[in-house]
């Protein structure tokens, strides 16, 4: 959920979202996988990012880097925000192939 410093939802009209996973943050594009996203609740500024089982199946055991970016195209110049970033640990799962821990 996107919120301002006062914890109020912000207007995400005109915003774009993207995210990806790479083995090293300095690796050139294309990334190993790209997150899909959907706006779950526009009025509350809730955006959900997902990976499919096929996408996670392309990753092998190890540590990766990820980030989630938002671009506000309604401002001039465009405002770019890194919403999340960090390391993702991929490990074998018992029930469903590989699991990603953020």
Secondary structure, 3 states (H helix, E strand, C coil): CCECCCCCECCCCCEEEEEEEECCCCCCCCCCEECEEEEEECCCCEEEEECCHHHHHCCCCEEEEEEEEEEECCCCCCEEEEEEEEEEEEEECCCCCEEEEC
